[in-house]
Amino acid sequence: MLDIDIGVRSIFRRLFQGVLPPRWIRRLQQPIPPNSIRWEFANVVEPDPLRRLRLNISYQKLEQMHPADLADIVEDLSPAEREAIFETIDSEAAADALSEVEDPKMQASILEALEPEKAADIVEEMAPDEAADILSELQAETSEEILDEMDSAPKTEVRELLEFKEDTAGGMMNTEYVALHHNATVTDALAALKGNEDLLEGLNTLFLVDGDEKLVAAIPLARLFLASGNARLQDLAAETLVQVNVDEKQDRVTELFDKYNLLTLPVVDEDGKLAGVVTADDIISLLRQK
């Protein structure tokens, strides 16, 4: 035995076992995607008449799992078991896993069950927009307790995002991006990328701003590798600069991604200053929740 199905398919099989022929059950299960964990991570609880499963895995191994796989396991545990995992594992691993939990209410309940100090450590490791989304699901008092325990820099970013309505570009945007002066060169851009290594995995666009921090251009990251070091970034800019105001409605933001096949959409304030970015991942997450 290699894997154990812990999802809807397994529940379906147990409900209809002995009621329907096995062949019918298998046929009805086909449209349901599997949700399994490896056998080495599970252990049958023999005294339990329902033969339920419990995790047989160290917290260190949990930290080494892909966040999406860990989230799948967490979603099928009891609230007490979820709390035990998030209390014990490393804050960065906990933040990655929490981001992958699909139900916002479950995300909120996990944070609510933790001590404010531990919850704050986890929230600090999350992208500011994801942190703001989860904190907005909490009671105001609980959210404030967690914010009070956070370091000043991430706390300021998250507080600013919480001020925007959830269904606007401001409520969707992330404040993690790389912006350079409009006179910058490819060499300057490469230096900026080296100084922001933690953003590289999800980065696909650089932005240029003028002396007043107003957005003037967007540079597809791939174009840097086709130009010489002294080339001006402005000469590599996308032909059309698509942008939205912080108050733009969520539906309009989604339309723009679809219309222009965007990977990243810059968001500006009322003065035209770059305030943040909405990414294709943000749109995918939004559509999955609908």
Buried (B, 14 or more C-beta within 10 A) or exposed (E): EEBBBBBEBBEBBEEBEEEBEEEEBEEBBEEBEEBBBEEEBBEEEEEEEEEEBEBEBEBEEBBEBEBEBBBBBBBBBEEEBBBBBBBBBBBBBBBBBBBBBEEEEBBBBBBBBBEBEBBBBBBBBBBBBBBBBBBBBBEEEBBEBBBEBBEEEBBBBBBBBBEBEEEBBBBBBBBBBBBBEBEBBBBBBEEBBEEEEEBEEBBEBBBBBBEEBBBBBBBBBEBBEEBEEEBBBBEBBEEEEBBBBBBBEBEEBBEBBEEEEBBBBBBBBEEBEBBBBBBBEBBEBBEEEE
